[in-house]
Amino acid sequence: MRKKDNNMLKNLRQQKRITQFELAEALNISQTSVSKYERGATQPDLEVIISMSDYFGISVDELVRGFCKQREDYLSRQSRTQ
């Protein structure tokens, strides 16, 4: 059985057929930040979440819930490797 992809930001970005770099430019953030958000290593601040909401045309609530789930998954993976 294939593992469900819980990477909401990556899925949204790929649906628009843009690179991490292109998204970073559109949001005026670094490509490294986009990468960290997609991995769940860090979470964007509220200002960036609002910009993402506008850019992708989805609610702030949906984004926040997606980032919380990604962060939980990331922390769970990190605790298993230690």
N, C-alpha and C positions, 0 to 999 in steps of 0.2 A: 504494500500500500504506500502510495506517495504521500510524503509529509505535506500538510497544508502550508502554503506560503503566507505567513502573517506579516509580511513586510508591506504595509499599506503605502508608505511613501514611494518605495521602489515601484510598486504596481502602478500607482498614479503617474509617476514619471514615465514609465515605459508605455503606458496607454497614450501619452502625448507624444511618444517617440522622440524624447529629448534625452540628452546626456546629463550626467550630474553637473558638469561644467555649465551647460546651458541653463539648467534650473538655478544654479548658484548665481549666475549673472542676472537672471530675471528677478531674483529675490534680494540681490545685492549682499550676498554672503559668500563665503569661500566654498570651493568644491570639497575641501576636507570636511567642512561642517555638514554638507549634504551626505557625504559618505558616513560620517559618525551618526547622523540621524537615522539613516537607512539601516545601519547595523544595530541601533539601539544603544550605542555606547554613550551617547549624550542625547538630551532632549532640547528642542529649540525653545527659545523664550517666547513669551506671549506675542510680541511684535512680529516675530517670524511666523508664528502659527497663523496669525491674522493675515499676513501676506500670502501664505500658502493657501489659506481658505479662499481668498479672493482669486488667486492664480488658478487653482484647480476647480473652483466653483462648488466646493463642498463646505459643510458647516464646521465651525471651530470645534464643536462638540465631537464630531466624527473624527477629526484630526487628533484631538487630545486623547480620546479613547484608544485610537490606533497607536499613538506613541506610548501610552501607558502599557499596552499589551506588548509592544516591541521591547520596552525596557524590562518588563518582567521576564520575557523570553531570554534576553541578553544576560541578565543577572543569573538566571537559572543555568544557562550554558557555562558561565564563568565559574559558578560554584561547583559544577561537576568536574571542571578541569583542575581544581585546586586540591 
